[in-house]
Amino acid sequence: MKKAAYILLFFILHKVSTAQVNYFVSFDGTHITYTDEGFGETVLLLHGFLSSGKSWDNTKLKKDLLEKGYRVIAPDLRGNGQSDKPQEEKFYQDNAEVKDIKLLMTHLHAKSYNAIGYSRGSIILAELLTEDARIKKAVLGGMGIDFTDPQWDRRLAFAGAFNGKVTEMTQGAVDYAKSIDADLRSLYLQQKYQPSTPVDELRTLGIKILVIAGEDDMDNGDPIALSNVFKKAKLAIVPGEHNGTWKTQEFSDEILKFL
């Protein structure tokens, strides 16, 4: 009976934690929201552009992580989801998003953790890897080598688009942002001050890193070239294109195997 009661309590607590959205106040007063679900080894999930931590809900990856006994933390990066959306440039400068994550993981008493990013989340994670020694293993999903260039034309195009200079390539993203009532000023500043971690810094990393991308995804450059940068890298190419790969079972399977 005691064992049965313990198991029942575990699932009750797990259900409660799944439903709860929390927040903490970051270094500059910005409120950052996050979910903290499950128990066990910690995994941080970092969402992409025009998205939020909630976008991981109902994905194969999050479901599998929880079922395998991981603790899963999914923040809304500043300017997204239910986190604050400051309008001044100073709130996005000097890798503010990276500082948020480091403080969040300290707030949650994470002595060590694994981290998974997708698309822009991988760009933030790449910089985080150079600043937080607590990360045990990392997954860079949906990303190639191009973000390491501070003059990356794609970043500049999207920054311009959310500052009123829309092109044929960026029109769809702007229309989508408007349809979900996203904060265009914040999206512009996120792109303007997005990290472009130099290749030389990435080469120094000693942890194991998985670079994973869809076979039809070259939106952000060559993932093979990115994997070749790291000392201890594994490359996985799975079926799919940029907007769908991270939701697939194959994506989840490769990450669970890596972890």
N, C-alpha and C positions, 0 to 999 in steps of 0.2 A: 504493500500500500504506500509506503514511504516513497519508493521508487516511482510509482505511478503518479503520486502527487507532485513529485519533483518535475517529472516530464510535462505534466499539465501546466505547472507554473512557468516552465521554460517557454512553452508555446504562447502562453498568455502574455508574458513579458515581451516576447518577440513580436507579437501582433501589435502591442502598444507602441513599441519602438518604431515599427514600420510606419505607423500612421502619423507620427509626430514630426513637425517641422520646428527646428530650433534656430536660434540666431546668437551671434556674439558680436561685440563691438570691436572693430579692428583698430589699427594703430592711429588712424586719423579720424575716428568717430564714425566711420562707415559701418552700417549694420550688414552683416553677411549671414544669409540663411543657409541651412544645411539640414540634411537628414542623416541619422546615425542608426543603422539597422544591423541586427544580428550580433553574434558573439564569436570571438576567436581572433585569429590573425587579421590585422587591419588592412583593408584595401581602400584607397582613395580613388574616386572616379571624377575626372575632370571633363566637363562637357565642351562642345564645340561652339562656334559662332552662331548667333541667332537661336540660342537654345538655353537650357537651364539644367540644373541637377535632376529635375523631374523627367527629363528626356530619357534617362536611364531606366525609368520604371517600365516594366513589362518587356524589357529586352531579355534575350536568352542569357546574356552575360550576367546581369544582376541577379536574375533568378538562380542561375547555376552557382554563383558565388555564395549566396545565402544558403542554398541547399547543401553546399560543401562545407559549411561551417565557418565562413569568413564574416568578419565585421565589415560592413560596407558604409563608407562615408561619402556623400555626394553633395557638395556645396553648389550654390548659385554664385558664380563669379560676379564681382561687382558690376553693376549695370545690367544684370540679367535676372530673370525670374522674380523672386520676392526680395532679393537683396536691394540695397539702396542704389540709386542711379544718379550719382553726383554729376553736376553739369560743368564744373570748372576743370581746366586742364590739370591743375596740380594734383587732383585726385587719381590720375592715371599715370603720372610720370614715375620714373625711378622704380619700375617693376612693382607697382602697387599691388597687382593681383597676386604676385608671388609672395609678397609680404603677408597678404591676407591668408594664404594657404599655410604658410609656416606658423603663423599665430594660431590659426584654427587647430592645427594638429597639436600644438602645445596646449591649447585650451582643452583639448580632448585627451590629454595625457598620453599621447602616442609616442612611446620611446623608440619605436621603429614601425615602418609601414611599407607596403607595396603601393605603387601608384600607376594608374592607367589613364591615359588621355586619348581623346579622339579629335582629329582635325585641329581646330585652334587650341583645344585642350592639350594637345601634344606639344604645341609651341610653348605654352605656359609651363608645361611639365619639363621640357628640355632646359629651360632656365632654372627651374626649381631644382633640378638635379645638380646644378653647379653650386647651389646655395644651401642645401639641406642634406646633411650626412646621414639622417635617419632613414632615408629610403633604401630598402633592401633590394628590390627589383622594380623595374619600370617597363611599361608598355607604351610605345608611341604608335598610335593607330591613325590610319588615314593621312599620313604625312610623308613627304619626301624631303629632299635636301634644300628646297628653295627658301625656306624661312630664315636660313642662316645669313642671307644677303640683306643688309639693312635697306637696300634700295629695291627690294623685291617688287616687281611691277604689279603683281596681283594684290599685295597688301596696299600699295599706293592707290590702286584703282578702287578698292573697296572703301578706303578712307575718303577718297574724293566723292564717291557715290553717296555716302551718308553725310557729306557736307555740301550736297547740292549739285555735284557734277556727275550725273548718272550717264553711264554708257550702255551700249547694247549688252555687254557682258554682265553688267551689274544690275540691270533693270529688274530682273526677276527677284534678286535678293532684296532690293528696296521695296518692291511691291509686297513681298512676303512679310517683311518687317512691319509695313504699314497695316497689313491685314491682321497681325497679332498685336497691334498697338504697342510695338517695341519702341524704346526711347532712341530716336535717331541720333541725337546729340551724343549720347553715351556710346552708341555703336561706332560713331565716327572717332571718338577719343580712344576707344579700345583698339581700333586699327592704327590710329596715329602713333600710339605709344606701345604697340605690340612688341614683345621682345624679339630680337634677332640674334640669338646666342651664337657667337663665333664658332666655327669648326674647331679651331685650336683649343677652345675650352671644352668642347664635347669630347675631344680626343683624350682628355685627361681622366675621364670618368672610369672608375674601376668596377662598377657594379654590372650585373647582368641586365641586358636590355633587349626586349623583343620589339622589332619593327614589323608591323603587320598592316597590310593594305589589300584592297580589292584588286583583282586582276585587271579590272577596267578603270582603275583610279590612278590617274596621273595629274590630278588637279593641282597638287602642291609640289610637283617635282618628282624625282626618281626615288622611291623608297629603298632601292638597292644601294644607291649612292649614300643615302643616309645611314644605312646599316653598316656600311664599310668604314664609317667614321669612328665607330666605337670599338674599344678593346675587346669587350665581351658581348658581342651582339649575335642575335639570332634573327633571321628573316623568315617571315611567313606570308605567302601570297595566297589569298583565299578568293572564292567566287564573290563577285559583286562590284558595284560602282560606289562612288564616294558617299552618297546619301543613304545607302542601304546596307553596306557591308557590316557596320558595327551592330546591327540588329540580328545578324544571322547566327545559326548554331555553329557554323564552321569558325567564325570569329571567336565565339565563346570557347569552343573546344581547344583552339590553339593557345588561348590565354590561360585556361585552367591547366593545361599540360605544362606550360612554361612556369606557372607559379608552383 
